[in-house]
Amino acid sequence: MLFHVILSRQEMAESVHVPALAISSSYALDPPRHTVLVRITHWINTLSFLALVTSGAAILLAHPRLYWGETGAFGSPALIELPLPLNLDQSGWGRSLHFLAAWVCVVNGTVYVLSGLMSRHFTSNMLPAAAEVRCSPILHTVSNALHWRQPHDEETMTYNTVQRLTYLSVVFVLFPLMIVTGLGMSPAVAAVLPATVEIFGGHQSSRTVHFFVTGLLVVFLMVHVSMVCLAGFRSRMRAMITGRGAATRENT
Ligand code: HEM
């Protein structure tokens, strides 16, 4: 009888839980909002991305012009002349840090994606149902964010459609594109895998795409952190660090 009751409670808990993003009244039956692997890879990714952006800016200052095609140099016409000062003194440490952070980002991202695919994290928690991908609820979410209106508690139990589509684009489009165009700029990698350069039409095109994709990721990061603040900075951060405690509404 007791066994039957325990099973029933467990079945009940499972039936109302979205894995890894659900909140229940019983701590014992309450899975964390984010698994330990998601949390560790998320923060390693954040650190490596910040290192990549800082060191990338230092490298860019040594040649703040963008080209299209295979070649480009001072004296030849540029696609875009960035309004940045020329500075040749920062690219030494910039390159060392950039290559180190890039490999951390690649290895960490691979662990996150493979584990997410194996645990069905992406299909269960990120892929929106076809019926949810409709203009009016998406516009409603965007409008709420633009008007800085806090989401209701029940709306924050799972990722909303905008979050889901954005996270999927970041994980499966923008980051892979940033990595492939980055690899394409390495003469060693391009010699072994010329396709990494050829698909973009040359080294300089890869560099230009790399620059704009990174720009989009920086915009994502700014909006992402703003949305974390809107939803409640302390509770969201607690959940992303400890795995628990995102249910409480805040006025931060
Ligand atoms: C380039 C840097 C970043 C990227 C690419 C990124 C990406 C993501 C992704 C993909 C998720 C969903 C994780 C999953 O469920 O698998 C997520 C969640 C989250 N991120 Fe980030 N993130 C970045 C930086 C940050 C920073 C700097 C903060 C805080 C200051 C932050 C706070 C959070 C929080 C709190 C969540 C959970 C949101 C929720 O549960 O509603 N992230 N992030």
Residues whose N, C-alpha, C, O or C-beta is under 5 A from the ligand:
A	BS01	HEM	V38 N45 T46 F49 Y167 L221 V225 V228 R236 M237 M240
